[in-house]
Amino acid sequence: MNSKNRMNAVLHGQQVDRFPFVPSIYEHGARVIGKSPYETSRSAELTAMAALKSWETYQHDLVTVGVDIYNVEVEAFGCELSRGSERAIPGVISHPLENSSPLDINGLATPEAGPDNRMQMLVDATRRVVEEIGDEVWVLSTMAGPFSQAVELRGFEGLIVDMMESPELVHGLMQKTTELSMQQARRISETGAGVSIFESWGTIPLITPEIFGEYVVPYNKRVIDMIKSGYDVPPPAVIMGGDTAKLMDHFIEVGTSLVVADYMTDFEFMKEKTRGHEMIIRGCADPKMIEREQWDGVGKAVQALAGKKKGMTNFVWGCGAVSFDTTIEALLRFKQMCLEADMS
């Protein structure tokens, strides 16, 4: 059973030879190829190489293409990014709509993929990865979600105030970011890859479930419905941290194929909620403990996940974003711990 067959089986609730191993590898891929995150994130060749070399190294069961996963779309919209460092990914340092009062999107044009931004670069990297390993493993390419794009354009506090004072203006901004998301999702899907939609700003407790339902669900659902209806690719995922158990009804409504859950999450509740739905639960250990090689703590987390996954067929092993500073040996050790717990 190869990785692609394994993930398809888990998605459909079927028995597998072992539960898949799905760590979150983004900037860590730069370390694997001996480059900086910034340098890697600016090159289609290096971005593809990072994904391919990581898969060769770890043989993980889902390959994600991307480095600074939240930045590509908002940079195209006009957010300024830091350069990052030899060890850290770039970050947003300006919000183009921050100073308009009230929120004014009239001058905000939806960018096209081209030489002035990195949207096509990421698509080109994704295409190469799909061509090389897409027959063996799910390949998903990264994209910031419509809500997280809106936050970066306006600034978090400003957008929350807008929701209270002028919700119609926020929905107007969401239409713009969703339009870009639809365009980028089509480009990615045409390569044969799936789409990972990252909604880092949509986590609980940063926002409430009510805000999630109004400003995240309908816009992500438009993107996911378009992908599912138009393309035969690995199913799209909405990725975020926080207390995801509180959002299970929303995840079902939006149609995501994968939900992240740390070892403290109420798995029994999530098991019941996902019954009858094609949705994978990724049980996650703390990536900082793996980076620091705190193996007692990692071991306890793995054993806790092993206990909670009993009776589940839709479980995969994982962790949050693996840092650039995490050694290859440390992530390989974490994988071995997961495989051993799978057999116990």
Secondary structure, 3 states (H helix, E strand, C coil): CCHHHHHHHHHCCCCCCCCCEEEEECCHHHHHCCCCHHHHHCCHHHHHHHHHHHHHHHCCCEEEECCCCCCHHHHHHCCCECCCCCCCCCCECCCCCCCCCCCCCCCCCCCCCCCCCCHHHHHHHHHHHHHHHCCCCEEEEEEECHHHHHHHHHCHHHHHHHHHHCHHHHHHHHHHHHHHHHHHHHHHHCCCCEEEEECHHHCCCCCCHHHHHHHHHHHHHHHHHHHHHHCCCCCCEEECCCCHHHHHHHHHHHCCCEEEEECCCCHHHHHHHHCCCCCEEEEEECHHHHHCCCHHHHHHHHHHHHHHCCCCCCEEEEEEEECCCCCHHHHHHHHHHHHHHHHC
